[in-house]
């Protein structure tokens, strides 16, 4: 365990591995590690093509939501970011910027607008733009362009991609969807919680309901917890999680029309998960509940 960030994988601008190992990244995320990705770009290539400035800008992004797909592929989603317009402030419309980065350098963005402007179109595939002013930007798919929640997948040829992990988490409990313990003990979870430890969960199959069959690609979604509670007579542990962005699992991970949403979850150690999810097209919330296999981690 370490509270230091380590670069475990580096890709070049063509997304070829130049150092590190993809398996090390996967193993770290499987064990609950936090994820950040560092990149670099030129101001007049990525921010303002009319500028003469070739200044190199380095960026490191914090991915608070991590996906482990088929136990072999990692992706991360920024769940708290609003659009930034460098170097002065924020973008023209109020929205969330749910950027998504895969371990192979494929990227995606989903942007639910929050400003109340009416949509002018219906959900569905949209035309792919050429982006002639941004030759390093390659749009691969586009969806819902005239709705309240456009999304796309793309590749931007950054100078490099550096994948950092912080392996400061310990798994203390794993149970199936009925709460039957697979490994660990809720007592260890409670002991760490009572001493102020942070909590993180990995929920298996969280996004499988997008295909309507309750099956789909095997995956776990790693989410930090905020407030936590322990019912002492029932020995029931409950967590209120940070906001989650859900998307239909695939390799590489991306977004598609009616294949993503966002919201809040409240898991318990009996497998019950209360869900309060937002439809990105209408910004209306709905509540339901399901059962999932969950792994519980505590910070060291």
Buried (B, 14 or more C-beta within 10 A) or exposed (E): EEEEBBBBBBBBBEBEBEEBEBEBBBBBBBBBBBBBBBBBBBBBBBBBEEEEEEEEBEEEBBBBBBBBBEEEBBBBBBBEBEBEEEEEEEEEEBBBBBBBBBBBBBBBBBBBBEEEEEBEEEBEEBEBEEBEEBEBBBBBBBBBBEBBBBBBBBBBBBBBBBBBBBBBBBBBBBBBBEBEEEEBEBEBBBEBBEEEBBBBBBBBBBBBBBEEEEEBBBBBBBBBBEEBEBEEEEEBBBBBBBBBBBBBBBBBBBBBBBBBBBBBBBBBBBBBBBBBBBBBBEEEEEEEEBBBBBBBBBBE
